[in-house]
Amino acid sequence: MSVPTEDTVAQPAAAGRAGVVYDVMPIPLVPERTTYVDAGPVRFGVEMRALDDALLDTHYAADPEGAAVIDANRPETVEDGGVSIHVLDAVGDVERLRFDCFDDDPHYHYIVPDRCTQRYVHHDPVAGGDMLAWALDAIEHRLPAMLRAAEAEELASAVAAADLSAPLAELRRTATTVASA
């Protein structure tokens, strides 16, 4: 996706928040291509993801409003991919955060399913370094705060109270293995 060109389909994030808010849900993970790491109140999904025009067109074909949002905000050609780390609520496997460690356009999403919105934030590799390393660090050190930013307050509190050291080590191993495959 590129910087939005129409205020009717994408809005800047609230003051003090990076990114752009889209009134459309992201394309969900592909379960058969995802390795899961259970971590108490959350579940991490690690997926080698490929994103291209055909996938976007197919996914949003039955959703004209969602397609309009995507079409208004994507570059002429989409062909990207890399490791995606999905952060799910363990109770219902509802995705709340996603880190797309893509080759050309690394970014992450704050997902608010109750409002059918997502905040899409570009990763700056100059300031943040390698996206996968940054994402793993963010998950380890800022997960509760990021879940709160995704309006998942109860989940954030449960994560803050949990000992995630073993699952986080497993997540790091899994993501590194998937990235190097």
C-alpha positions as CSV (number, residue, x, y, z in Angstrom):
1,M,0.0,0.0,0.0
2,S,1.1,3.6,-0.5
3,V,0.3,6.8,1.3
4,P,-3.5,7.4,1.0
5,T,-4.7,9.7,-1.7
6,E,-8.4,9.9,-0.8
7,D,-9.6,11.1,2.7
8,T,-12.8,9.2,2.1
9,V,-11.2,5.8,2.3
10,A,-8.3,6.3,4.7
11,Q,-7.8,8.6,7.6
12,P,-4.6,9.7,9.3
13,A,-4.2,8.1,12.7
14,A,-5.2,10.2,15.8
15,A,-2.7,12.8,17.0
16,G,0.4,11.2,18.4
17,R,-0.2,7.9,16.6
18,A,1.7,6.8,13.6
19,G,0.1,5.2,10.5
20,V,-3.1,5.4,8.6
21,V,-6.5,4.0,9.7
22,Y,-8.3,1.9,7.1
23,D,-12.0,0.8,7.5
24,V,-11.3,-2.6,6.2
25,M,-9.9,-5.7,7.8
26,P,-6.5,-7.1,6.6
27,I,-6.4,-10.4,4.7
28,P,-6.4,-13.1,7.3
29,L,-3.6,-15.6,7.9
30,V,-3.5,-18.8,6.0
31,P,-3.8,-21.5,8.7
32,E,-2.1,-24.3,6.8
33,R,0.9,-22.1,6.2
34,T,1.1,-20.9,9.8
35,T,3.1,-22.3,12.7
36,Y,1.6,-21.4,16.0
37,V,3.2,-20.7,19.4
38,D,0.8,-20.7,22.3
39,A,1.7,-18.1,25.0
40,G,-1.0,-18.1,27.7
41,P,-3.5,-15.4,26.8
42,V,-2.1,-14.9,23.3
43,R,-1.2,-17.1,20.4
44,F,1.4,-16.2,17.9
45,G,1.2,-17.3,14.3
46,V,4.3,-17.3,12.1
47,E,3.6,-17.4,8.4
48,M,5.8,-17.0,5.3
49,R,3.5,-14.7,3.4
50,A,3.3,-13.6,-0.2
51,L,1.2,-10.6,-1.1
52,D,0.4,-9.6,-4.7
53,D,-2.3,-8.1,-6.8
54,A,-4.1,-11.4,-7.5
55,L,-4.4,-12.2,-3.8
56,L,-5.7,-8.7,-3.0
57,D,-8.2,-8.9,-5.9
58,T,-9.4,-12.3,-4.9
59,H,-9.8,-11.6,-1.2
60,Y,-11.7,-8.3,-1.6
61,A,-13.8,-9.4,-4.7
62,A,-16.9,-10.1,-2.5
63,D,-16.4,-6.8,-0.6
64,P,-16.8,-3.8,-2.9
65,E,-16.3,-1.3,-0.1
66,G,-13.1,-3.0,1.1
67,A,-11.9,-3.3,-2.5
68,A,-12.4,0.4,-2.9
69,V,-10.3,1.2,0.2
70,I,-7.5,-1.2,-1.0
71,D,-7.6,0.0,-4.6
72,A,-7.4,3.7,-3.6
73,N,-4.3,3.1,-1.5
74,R,-2.2,0.5,-3.2
75,P,0.7,1.1,-5.6
76,E,0.3,0.3,-9.3
77,T,1.7,-3.2,-8.7
78,V,1.9,-5.2,-5.5
79,E,4.4,-8.1,-5.2
80,D,6.0,-8.4,-1.8
81,G,6.4,-10.9,1.0
82,G,8.3,-12.2,3.9
83,V,7.6,-13.4,7.5
84,S,4.4,-12.3,9.1
85,I,3.9,-12.6,12.9
86,H,0.2,-12.6,13.9
87,V,-0.7,-11.9,17.5
88,L,-4.1,-13.5,18.3
89,D,-6.3,-13.6,21.3
90,A,-5.9,-17.2,22.5
91,V,-9.6,-17.5,23.4
92,G,-11.0,-17.0,19.9
93,D,-8.0,-16.7,17.7
94,V,-9.0,-13.1,16.9
95,E,-6.0,-11.2,15.4
96,R,-5.1,-8.0,17.2
97,L,-1.6,-7.2,15.8
98,R,0.3,-8.2,12.8
99,F,4.0,-7.6,11.9
100,D,4.6,-8.0,8.1
101,C,8.4,-8.3,7.8
102,F,8.2,-7.9,4.1
103,D,11.1,-7.3,1.7
104,D,9.9,-4.1,0.0
105,D,7.3,-2.6,2.4
106,P,7.8,-3.8,5.9
107,H,4.9,-2.6,8.1
108,Y,2.6,-3.6,11.0
109,H,-1.0,-3.4,11.8
110,Y,-3.1,-2.6,14.9
111,I,-6.3,-4.5,14.3
112,V,-9.6,-3.5,15.9
113,P,-12.1,-6.2,14.8
114,D,-15.0,-4.8,16.7
115,R,-14.9,-1.7,14.5
116,C,-13.6,-3.5,11.4
117,T,-10.6,-1.2,11.2
118,Q,-6.9,-1.4,11.2
119,R,-4.1,1.0,11.7
120,Y,-1.3,0.4,9.1
121,V,2.1,1.6,10.1
122,H,5.1,1.6,7.8
123,H,8.4,0.4,9.4
124,D,11.4,2.7,8.9
125,P,14.4,0.4,8.5
126,V,16.8,3.4,8.9
127,A,15.5,4.2,12.3
128,G,14.3,0.7,13.4
129,G,16.7,-1.6,11.6
130,D,15.7,-5.1,10.4
131,M,11.9,-5.4,10.7
132,L,12.0,-9.0,12.0
133,A,14.4,-8.1,14.8
134,W,12.4,-5.0,15.5
135,A,9.1,-7.0,15.6
136,L,10.5,-9.6,18.0
137,D,11.8,-6.9,20.2
138,A,8.5,-5.0,20.2
139,I,6.6,-8.2,21.0
140,E,9.0,-9.0,23.9
141,H,9.1,-5.5,25.4
142,R,6.0,-3.6,24.3
143,L,3.3,-6.2,23.6
144,P,0.8,-5.0,26.4
145,A,1.1,-1.3,25.2
146,M,0.7,-2.3,21.6
147,L,-2.4,-4.4,22.5
148,R,-3.9,-1.4,24.3
149,A,-3.3,0.6,21.1
150,A,-5.3,-2.0,19.3
151,E,-8.1,-1.5,21.9
152,A,-7.6,-4.9,23.5
153,E,-7.3,-3.7,27.1
154,E,-8.3,-7.0,28.8
155,L,-5.9,-9.0,26.7
156,A,-3.1,-6.4,27.3
157,S,-3.6,-6.8,31.1
158,A,-3.6,-10.6,30.9
159,V,-0.3,-10.5,28.8
160,A,1.3,-8.1,31.3
161,A,0.5,-10.5,34.1
162,A,1.8,-13.6,32.3
163,D,5.3,-15.1,32.1
164,L,5.9,-15.3,28.4
165,S,9.6,-15.9,28.5
166,A,9.5,-19.5,27.2
167,P,6.9,-18.9,24.4
168,L,8.8,-15.7,23.4
169,A,12.0,-17.8,23.0
170,E,10.1,-20.3,20.9
171,L,8.6,-17.5,18.8
172,R,12.1,-16.1,18.1
173,R,13.3,-19.6,17.0
174,T,10.3,-20.2,14.9
175,A,10.3,-16.8,13.2
176,T,14.0,-17.1,12.5
177,T,13.6,-20.6,11.0
178,V,10.7,-19.5,8.8
179,A,12.6,-16.4,7.6
180,S,15.7,-18.5,6.6
181,A,13.7,-21.3,4.9
